[in-house]
Amino acid sequence: MFNPNSSLLAGAMTRDQLQAALTSAQQAYLELSTGAKGVSFSYTQGDGTRSVAYQQTDIGQLTALIQLLQAQLGIVKRPRVTLRFRY
């Protein structure tokens, strides 16, 4: 059972901060899922060429973060767990 008082996010952030983090994570999930977020960019300035590279986010880790934030906010009762079948 999920306990919001002992989770990784307990006491660290206010409810408004948690809600803002959830919104940001969900937006990142949408951008990553649709391919709208770039990873590497190059541009030319007056004194030469510059490039910027961002780290590619793992969609599984992003999904886990969203589920943790939702559980901490009480949106879902507990994060989803892996289903295991018994034969």
C-alpha positions in Angstrom: 0.0 0.0 0.0 1.3 3.5 -0.9 2.0 5.7 2.1 2.4 9.4 1.2 4.0 10.1 4.6 7.0 7.8 3.8 7.4 8.2 0.0 10.3 9.8 -1.7 8.4 13.1 -2.0 7.1 13.2 1.6 7.6 16.7 3.1 9.8 17.9 0.3 7.3 19.9 -1.7 4.0 21.7 -1.1 0.9 20.5 -2.9 1.1 23.3 -5.4 4.8 22.4 -6.2 3.8 18.7 -6.6 1.0 19.7 -9.0 3.3 21.9 -11.0 5.9 19.0 -11.2 3.1 16.6 -12.3 2.0 19.1 -15.1 5.6 19.4 -16.2 6.2 15.7 -16.3 3.0 15.0 -18.2 4.0 17.7 -20.7 7.4 16.1 -21.1 5.7 12.7 -21.6 3.5 14.1 -24.3 6.4 15.8 -26.1 8.6 12.7 -25.9 5.8 10.4 -27.0 5.0 12.5 -30.1 8.6 13.2 -31.0 8.1 17.0 -30.5 11.1 17.3 -28.2 14.5 17.6 -29.9 17.7 16.1 -28.4 20.5 17.8 -30.3 20.6 21.3 -31.9 23.2 23.2 -33.9 23.3 26.9 -34.7 25.8 29.5 -36.0 26.8 32.6 -34.1 28.9 35.4 -35.3 32.1 33.8 -34.0 31.4 30.2 -35.0 29.1 27.2 -34.8 27.6 26.1 -31.6 25.8 23.0 -30.6 23.6 22.0 -27.7 22.7 18.4 -26.8 20.1 17.3 -24.2 19.9 14.0 -22.5 17.2 11.7 -23.9 14.7 10.8 -21.2 13.6 7.2 -20.7 9.9 7.1 -21.1 9.6 4.3 -18.5 11.3 6.4 -15.9 9.1 9.4 -16.8 6.0 7.2 -16.5 7.1 6.0 -13.0 7.7 9.6 -12.0 4.2 10.6 -13.1 2.7 7.7 -11.2 4.6 8.6 -8.1 3.4 12.2 -8.3 -0.2 11.1 -8.8 0.0 8.8 -5.8 1.5 11.5 -3.6 -1.2 14.0 -4.6 -3.9 11.3 -4.0 -5.1 11.3 -7.6 -4.6 7.5 -7.7 -4.6 5.3 -4.6 -1.3 3.7 -5.3 1.1 3.4 -8.3 0.4 0.5 -10.7 2.4 -2.6 -10.0 3.5 -5.2 -12.5 1.0 -8.0 -13.0 2.3 -11.4 -12.3 0.4 -14.5 -13.4 0.5 -17.7 -11.4 0.0 -21.0 -13.2 
